[in-house]
């Protein structure tokens, strides 16, 4: 799972044949699975997300419905909408000190208590809007395709059967889920998700400044370096971009 050191993932899109440790022979020997990965439908992505999310939920400590964390998340989610890409949003809190949040194509939104402890409601809403944006903009579907293709190249998934989910064992689903949750989005995808979150907050007349201060806090978390990895756009630059948009839309 994503932790402090790789929250808000950035990097170039993963190229299958350039993946470290991928056996070229395995790539050539898993052609059917790779073709299937490239053709994953929205229904496939939803089914895979359902299974992957269920596995994550079973191994996580989820905040009880009436707990302070669950109540706070429910309040924060108000105004962000009940659906994303036609899927009903299902938001839950994972009780862990890790600073993280993610969303899947089945409408699942998972927010870690460590992130909630770090951010106020406006900041948290901006971050969740960013994660929902990856679903709405199709980034998570692509990430699922990449995760499936990478697993196929490593011989971790088979090509049997017409159903993607039916062809996977629980351990294979677990491996796929880990690859997806740890997926890295491109800089352009991250920037697009930032703007999507800003636009959504603007349309719903919610506080946009929280998106700015969220990036500022992430920069501090990163030891003041301003980015999680050297190839990533810096958190201060992202904060500056959103601040400029606020000024332009004032």
BELBEL-V305828 format. One record per helix or strand of 3 or more residues. SS is the DSSP state (h for helix, s for strand). FROM is the first residue (numbers start at 1). TO is the last residue. If there is no record, write none. Layout:
# BELBEL-V305828
ss;from;to
SS;FROM;TO
SS;FROM;TO
This chain:
# BELBEL-V305828
ss;from;to
h;4;6
h;16;18
h;24;28
h;31;38
h;42;59
h;68;77
s;90;94
s;101;103
s;108;112
h;113;118
h;121;136
h;139;153
h;170;181
h;187;203
h;209;221
h;235;248
